Amino acid sequence: MAEVIFSSSFDDKHTTENILNPDKKLFWTSTGLFPQELFIQLQSEKSLASVTISAYAIKKLSIESCENDSAVNFIKQGETSELPHKEGKLHDFTVNLKGEKPTKILRVIILEGHEEFCSIHHIGFK
């Protein structure tokens, strides 16, 4: 189990909790400007190999991890190269992680978007 503990954008119709629900009709949306950040706290420390994401209009994304509840001292674990824009369609992709240390909190940083706004429909962990 996981919980979103911080988001740099908030829309009360499309909340952060939606990204952890496998129903891709539910989603979180940014409210403009980049970068955007989400902090996801795992129930317990885990070594993660990858993060799978279903999203719209994300151009570049980075993932960092913290091994405790402090939400400081994040270490970059992986990032995407420039993702193609699939106008009007969701883009499913995987970010492979270094997974060198157990992770307690993930920081997902949306560095660039193809449009002013972007959305994340699901995030999964492996």
N, C-alpha and C positions, 0 to 999 in steps of 0.2 A: 504494500500500500504506500501511497505517496500523497503529498499535499503541496499545493502552490502556496508559498508563504509571502511572496512579493511579486508585484508586477509594476512596471513603469507606466502602464496604461490601464485605465479601468472604464468599462462600459457595462452598466448594470443589466443590459439585455444579453450580453455575450461575455460572461464572467470567466475568470481563469480556471475555475473548477472544471469547465467543459473540456479542457485539453486532456484530462486524465480519463474521460469517459470514452469508450471505444465507438460510440455513436458519432459518426463524422458529420451528422447534421447539426450537432452542437459544436460551438467553437468560441475561442477568445479572439478578439480583434484589437488591433492597435488603434490608437487615437491620433495617429500622425507622427511625423518626425522619426528620425533614426539616430542613434541606436535605440532599440527597445530591449528590456530585460525581464526575464522571468526567473524566479528562484523556486526550485522544487526540492522539498525536503523528503527524503526517503524515511520510511519507518525505522529502519535500522541500516547500519553501514553495509554496503555491498560493493563488490568489485563488478564494474560494468564493462562490457566489451563494446556495446554500441547503443545508440539511441535512434529509434525510428520515428519519423515525423511525417505527418500529413498536413500540408499547409497550402496557403494561396499567396502568391505575389512576394515570396521571400527570395531575395537575390543572393544574399550571403549571410551565413550564420556561424557562430562560434559557440562551443560548449566548454565550460570550465567546471571544476569540482572543488569541493571543500570536504575534508575528512571528518569534520565535527560540526556541532550545532552553532558555531560562532558566526558563520556567514562572512568570514574574512579569510584572507590568505588563499584565494582561489588559484588553482593551477589549470592552465589551458590543457584540455584533453583532446580536442579535435575541432575541425572546422570544415566547412564546405568550400569548394571552389565556386565560381559563379554558377548559380543554378539557372536553368532555362526558365523562361516565363511561359506558362501554359494558360494563356488567357481564357478565363471562364472555367478552368478546370483545376482540381486539386493536384498537387505535386507530392508524391510519396517518395521519400528518400531516407537513407541511413547515414548516420555520422559514426564512423568507427572511432573508438576512444582508445587512448593509451592504456587506461585501466591499471596504472602502476600502483595506486593506493586505493584502499576502500573509500567509497563515496558516501557522504551523508547528505550533502546539498549540491544540486546541480544548478549552475547559472547558464541559462540559455540566452545568448545575446544575438539579436537580429541586427546585423551590422548595416545591411542595405535592403531595400525593397525595390520591386519593379514598378510599384505604384505608391501613392501617398500612404495608403493603408495596407496592412497585410493581416492574415489570420492564421491561427494554428488550430487545426481540427482534432488532432490527437498526437500525443507523445507517448511512446512506449520504450521500455528498457530491456536490454538483454545482457 
